């Protein structure tokens, strides 16, 4: 099997619109939550979210092209632009048939669909007219298509859609494609732009979102007794995965190696996790087996940790089930406490958080902890409120999606 390394990263998040800004915000424990500015949210039970700040697509692409894209595709192009530049892969220096894109979005172009439905209801019942770009704006796979066109990548190209596990699945499948010798490098990651009337309204109807409208910056509080739901986020994260020898031959810097992945299903409920975390346990065990690593080799787990009453308990049980006594020696944190939940893009920015932890030898915190939950083992080091310096050689990243989809990715520092 071939080895897979990360040679480029890019991030557009609610707490930083570049890798350096994102990294600094993670270290400082910044919250990206604030009142929604993208639309009038006053009629909803939840009136805040984690929006990307001061985003102008013209900073990343031609104005005409940007108008043909939904916001989620714009996020994909912006984060990929940073990752490609970071990787140093020069145009014409690679076999285009061995370079591809596997990109994720859990929902795709939700706002673009909304706009045309609204226009139809207002103006179209006597003379229906739809935007000819509505379908290309809406479909989840279009971001992968745009990335391939921009960089001339003619190899593997598709999207993964598995709710909140989407980006982790994209990264895992991209890594496997390279490990099997089918590709030299792949652009992977995910993007999401679901802070819309339908997005907020739909998640409110499920009672999935926090309703702390008076204190949005402290609303995302994973593992805290007072947690009342997740905070919706948006953005994108891109990684350049490359075959080790290919990267070595061109003298590329290498952030980390992807050594293990896992994918399982809870087979339990469409939205609730298995109460004992059985699917979460099995996916972590699968990733460890794939990496051929002992539990003692993992230093940090970036957990799914959405700040939901059921999910945080189930994941903490799963960690104890898999890691036993070593669970108390790990650092564990949920960066969703800062970024909110980016749905299909969550796995991308969270794997990147793990890469930054390896690069700078620190653990980003779980902010907004006020009161221990008696149903969560207090001996677990959940890295509450303040980043911690630590030797970090290996990181496990978890993401779990509606439908019972589970994905884990293990990163290791190159020796």
Buried (B, 14 or more C-beta within 10 A) or exposed (E): EBBBBBBBBBBBBBBBBBBEBBBBBBBBBBBBBBEBEBBEBEEBBBBBBBBBBEBEBEEBBEEEBBEBBBBBBBBBBBBBBBBBEBBBBEEEEBEBEBBBBBBBBBBBBBBBBBBBBEBEEEEBEEEEEEEEBBBBBBBBBBBBBBBBEBBEBBBBBBBBBBBBBBBBBBBBBBBBBBBEEBBBBBBBBBBBBBBBBBBBBBBBEEEBBBBBBEEBBBBBBBBBBBBBBBBBBBBBBBBBBBBBEBBEEBEBEBBBBBBBBBBBBBEBEEBBBBEBBBBBBBBBBBBBEBBEBEBEBBBBBBBBBBBBEBBBBBBBBBBBBBBEEBBEEBBBBBBBBBBBBBBBBBBBBBBBBBBBBBBBBBBBBBBBBEEBBEEBBEEBBBBBEEBBEBEBBBBBBBBBBBBBBBBBBBBBBEE
